[in-house]
């Protein structure tokens, strides 16, 4: 047993809905990816610009003095109270706060670990004292070495550093009084700052995905109406014609294929109407012939009828044939003869009363 077929609207929605969802998700994902890349690129540019600016603002003589103090392990607190440290670190602190950076500092390669911190704009528990050492990832260490050797400004990916967590770093060269690169100015941003911007991007991409979903649903609704509604109307017209209504389908706006179907249905309706009329005419003719045959068989054969008689002669109706009309006229003449026999006055008016169409009424002498 065949199951009932689904309506055309349901089939169209089943077809388009997965495509709409995939389109919305794909568009949202694409927007998020582009926004995320743009955010990272923006942070990279920000870090590059900040580190380069910091490296250019630092006084080479002061920085050489601080590097020398760190190398001889001078008391960090005392050195950081000196003018050489303060007049360089205070602009760095303002830059870090205004640009919402996590860390802004200078460092030199070497020491017992990987780098030695010189200037650090951070205050509080996370402040690295002059001469503090730190270990870096292999990729960052290699990048700082390339920058120190005259390479481009190093920009790291988002990477985990054991002491500081997930960071994105840029390092620009810092030169001494002779113009030689001896250190790097580092600018860091924590992943939490990037995550806030990323969450905003995710929210924006979600809104764009939702907007695209709604727009796609609206377009699909219009397509369903444009395609399904004419098909449903055509189906109703076909059922109406099948029920016997010969009127052609209404001419309404529809896709080209539906218009072709409607034209074919109109031609079919015209043929059905012609066939019905022909069948009806044929049936009526057959019924008439059958009725005539039955009626002819039920009537006696047409024979001459004496309508009235007197001493001179008689008035006689004689049939012209033995068909149905002649037999009906014969019956009528028999009835008329009986009425004339009962009413002699009628007999005198036989010329007016005995009007024959399938026979001949005549007065015959001596009949």
C-alpha positions in Angstrom: 0.0 0.0 0.0 1.5 3.4 -1.0 1.8 6.1 1.6 0.3 9.5 1.0 2.6 11.8 -0.8 3.8 14.9 1.0 2.5 18.3 -0.1 4.8 20.2 -2.4 5.4 22.9 0.2 6.6 20.3 2.7 8.9 18.8 0.1 10.3 22.2 -0.8 10.9 23.1 2.8 12.6 19.7 3.4 14.9 20.4 0.4 15.7 24.0 1.2 16.0 23.9 5.1 19.3 21.9 5.2 20.7 24.2 2.6 19.6 27.2 4.6 21.2 25.9 7.8 24.4 24.9 6.0 24.6 28.3 4.4 24.0 30.2 7.7 26.6 28.1 9.5 29.1 28.4 6.7 28.6 32.1 6.4 28.8 32.6 10.2 32.0 30.4 10.3 33.5 32.3 7.4 32.8 35.7 9.0 34.2 34.4 12.3 37.3 33.2 10.7 37.8 36.5 8.8 37.1 38.5 11.9 39.4 36.4 14.0 42.2 36.7 11.5 41.5 40.5 11.3 41.7 40.7 15.2 44.9 38.8 15.3 46.4 40.9 12.5 45.2 44.0 14.3 46.9 42.9 17.5 50.1 42.0 15.6 50.2 45.5 14.0 49.5 47.1 17.4 52.3 45.1 19.0 54.8 45.7 16.2 54.1 49.4 16.2 54.3 49.7 20.0 57.5 47.7 20.3 59.1 49.6 17.5 58.1 53.0 19.1 59.3 51.8 22.5 62.7 50.8 21.1 63.0 54.2 19.4 62.1 56.2 22.5 64.5 54.6 24.8 67.7 56.6 25.5 70.7 54.5 24.3 73.0 55.8 26.9 70.6 55.2 29.8 69.8 51.7 28.5 73.5 50.9 28.2 74.0 52.0 31.8 71.1 49.8 32.9 72.4 46.8 30.9 75.8 47.3 32.6 74.1 47.5 36.0 72.2 44.3 35.4 75.4 42.5 34.2 77.2 43.3 37.5 74.1 42.4 39.5 73.7 45.8 41.1 70.8 46.1 43.6 67.7 46.2 41.4 65.6 48.3 43.7 68.3 51.0 43.9 68.9 51.1 40.2 65.2 51.3 39.4 65.0 54.4 41.6 67.7 56.1 39.5 66.8 58.7 36.9 68.2 56.6 34.1 65.5 54.0 34.8 62.6 56.2 35.7 62.8 58.6 32.7 62.6 55.6 30.3 60.1 53.4 32.1 57.5 56.0 32.9 56.7 56.7 29.2 56.5 53.0 28.7 53.9 52.7 31.5 51.7 55.3 29.9 52.0 53.6 26.5 51.1 50.2 28.1 48.1 51.6 29.9 46.7 53.7 27.1 47.1 50.8 24.6 45.8 48.2 27.1 48.8 46.0 26.7 49.7 43.3 29.2 53.5 43.8 29.3 55.9 46.3 27.8 59.6 45.8 28.6 63.2 45.5 27.2 65.4 42.4 27.4 68.8 41.2 26.3 69.7 37.7 25.3 72.0 35.9 27.7 72.3 35.1 31.4 71.8 31.7 33.0 68.5 31.3 31.3 67.4 32.8 27.9 66.9 36.6 28.6 67.6 39.2 31.2 65.0 41.9 31.7 66.1 45.5 31.8 63.2 47.9 31.8 59.7 46.7 32.8 56.6 48.9 32.7 54.6 46.5 34.8 53.9 47.4 38.4 52.9 45.2 41.3 53.5 41.5 41.7 54.1 40.8 38.0 56.9 43.4 37.8 60.2 42.0 36.7 63.1 43.6 38.5 66.2 44.7 36.7 68.4 41.7 36.0 65.6 39.1 36.3 66.0 36.2 34.0 63.4 34.2 32.2 63.1 31.1 30.0 61.4 31.4 26.5 60.0 29.0 24.1 62.3 27.8 21.3 60.4 29.7 18.7 60.5 33.0 20.6 64.2 32.6 21.4 65.0 32.0 17.8 62.9 35.0 16.8 64.6 37.3 19.3 68.0 36.2 18.0 67.0 37.0 14.4 65.8 40.5 15.4 69.0 41.1 17.4 71.1 40.1 14.4 69.4 42.7 12.3 66.4 40.8 11.1 62.7 42.0 11.0 60.6 42.7 14.1 59.6 39.4 15.6 55.9 38.6 16.0 55.0 35.4 17.8 51.9 33.3 17.5 49.7 32.9 20.5 51.9 30.6 22.6 52.1 29.4 26.2 54.8 30.7 28.5 55.1 28.8 31.7 55.4 32.0 33.9 53.1 34.3 32.0 50.5 32.1 30.4 49.2 32.5 26.8 50.7 35.5 25.2 51.2 37.1 21.8 54.5 39.0 21.5 56.3 41.4 19.3 60.0 42.4 19.8 61.7 45.3 18.1 65.4 46.1 18.2 67.0 48.4 20.8 70.3 50.0 19.9 73.2 51.2 22.0 75.1 54.5 21.6 77.1 53.2 18.7 73.9 52.1 16.8 74.4 48.4 17.3 71.4 46.3 18.2 72.0 45.0 21.8 68.5 44.3 23.1 64.8 44.1 22.1 61.7 46.0 23.2 59.0 43.5 23.9 55.2 44.2 23.8 52.9 41.4 25.0 49.1 41.0 25.1 47.5 38.3 27.1 45.1 35.8 25.5 42.3 37.1 27.7 42.4 40.5 25.9 42.3 38.7 22.6 39.4 36.4 23.8 37.3 39.5 24.6 37.7 40.7 21.1 37.2 37.2 19.8 34.0 36.8 21.8 32.8 40.0 20.3 33.7 38.7 16.8 31.9 35.4 17.6 28.8 37.4 18.7 29.0 39.4 15.5 29.3 36.3 13.4 26.4 34.7 15.2 24.3 37.7 14.5 25.4 37.6 10.8 24.6 33.9 10.7 21.2 34.5 12.2 20.5 37.4 9.8 21.6 35.2 6.9 19.4 32.4 8.2 16.4 34.7 8.4 17.1 36.2 5.0 17.5 32.7 3.5 14.3 31.6 5.1 12.5 34.6 3.7 13.9 34.0 0.3 12.9 30.3 0.6 9.4 31.3 1.7 9.0 33.5 -1.4 10.4 30.7 -3.6 8.0 28.2 -2.0 5.1 30.6 -2.6 6.2 31.2 -6.2 6.6 27.6 -7.0 4.3 25.6 -4.7 1.2 27.9 -4.8 0.8 27.7 -8.6 1.3 23.9 -8.5 -1.3 23.5 -5.7 -3.7 25.7 -7.7 -3.0 23.6 -10.8 -3.7 20.4 -8.7 -7.0 21.9 -7.6 -7.9 22.8 -11.2 -7.1 19.3 -12.3 -9.3 17.8 -9.6 -12.1 20.2 -10.5 -11.8 19.2 -14.2 -11.7 15.5 -13.3 -14.9 16.0 -11.3 -16.6 17.2 -14.4 -16.3 20.9 -14.4 -15.2 21.8 -18.0 -14.1 25.4 -17.2 -10.4 26.0 -18.2 -7.8 26.7 -15.5 -7.5 30.3 -14.3 -4.6 32.2 -15.9 -2.4 33.4 -13.0 1.3 34.3 -12.5 3.4 31.1 -12.3 6.8 29.7 -13.5 7.2 28.8 -17.1 6.9 25.1 -16.5 3.7 25.5 -14.5 2.3 27.7 -17.3 3.0 24.9 -19.8 1.3 22.4 -17.5 -1.7 24.7 -17.2 -1.9 25.1 -21.0 -1.8 21.3 -21.4 -4.5 21.0 -18.7 -6.6 23.6 -20.5 -6.3 21.6 -23.8 -7.2 18.5 -21.9 -10.2 20.2 -20.4 -11.3 21.4 -23.9 -11.0 17.8 -25.3 -12.9 16.4 -22.3 -15.6 18.9 -22.9 -15.9 18.1 -26.6 -15.9 14.3 -25.7 -18.6 14.8 -23.1 -20.8 16.8 -25.5 -20.3 14.2 -28.2 -21.0 11.4 -25.7 -24.1 13.2 -24.4 -25.4 13.8 -28.0 -24.8 10.2 -28.9 -26.5 9.0 -25.7 -29.5 11.2 -26.3 -29.8 9.9 -29.9 -29.5 6.3 -28.7 -32.1 6.9 -25.9 -34.4 8.5 -28.4 -34.1 5.6 -30.8 -34.6 3.1 -28.0 -37.7 5.0 -26.7 -39.1 5.2 -30.2 -38.6 1.5 -30.8 -40.3 0.6 -27.5 -43.2 3.0 -28.1 -43.6 1.7 -31.7 -43.8 -1.8 -30.4 -46.4 -0.9 -27.8 -48.8 0.7 -30.3 -50.9 -1.2 -32.8 -50.1 -0.9 -36.5 -51.5 2.2 -38.3 -54.7 1.3 -40.2 -57.6 3.3 -41.7 -60.0 4.8 -39.2 -63.6 5.7 -40.0 -64.1 9.0 -38.1 -67.8 9.5 -38.8 -70.4 8.0 -41.1 -73.8 9.1 -42.4 -76.3 8.1 -45.1 -74.2 9.6 -47.9 -70.8 8.2 -47.0 -68.1 8.2 -44.4 -65.0 10.3 -43.4 -61.9 8.1 -43.3 -58.4 8.7 -42.1 -55.8 6.6 -44.0 -52.2 6.4 -42.8 -49.3 7.3 -45.1 -46.9 4.8 -43.4 -46.6 2.5 -40.4 -44.0 4.5 -38.4 -44.2 5.7 -34.8 -45.8 9.1 -35.7 -48.3 7.4 -38.0 -49.2 4.9 -35.2 -49.6 7.8 -32.7 -51.8 9.6 -35.2 -53.8 6.5 -35.7 -54.4 6.3 -31.9 -55.5 10.0 -31.9 -57.9 9.3 -34.7 -59.4 6.4 -32.9 -60.0 8.6 -29.9 -61.4 11.4 -32.1 -63.8 8.9 -33.8 -65.1 7.8 -30.4 -65.7 11.4 -29.3 -67.5 12.1 -32.6 -69.7 9.1 -32.1 -70.7 10.4 -28.7 -71.3 13.9 -29.9 -72.8 14.3 -33.3 -72.1 18.1 -33.3 -68.4 17.3 -33.4 -68.9 15.1 -36.5 -70.0 18.2 -38.4 -66.6 19.9 -37.6 -64.5 17.0 -38.7 -62.6 19.1 -41.2 -61.3 21.3 -38.3 -60.7 18.5 -35.8 -59.2 15.8 -38.0 -55.9 17.4 -39.0 -53.6 14.6 -40.4 -49.9 14.8 -40.7 -49.0 11.2 -41.3 -52.1 10.3 -43.3 -55.0 11.6 -45.3 -58.5 12.4 -44.1 -61.2 12.3 -46.9 -64.9 11.9 -47.3 -65.7 8.8 -49.2 -69.2 8.2 -50.7 -70.9 4.9 -49.9 -68.0 3.8 -47.6 
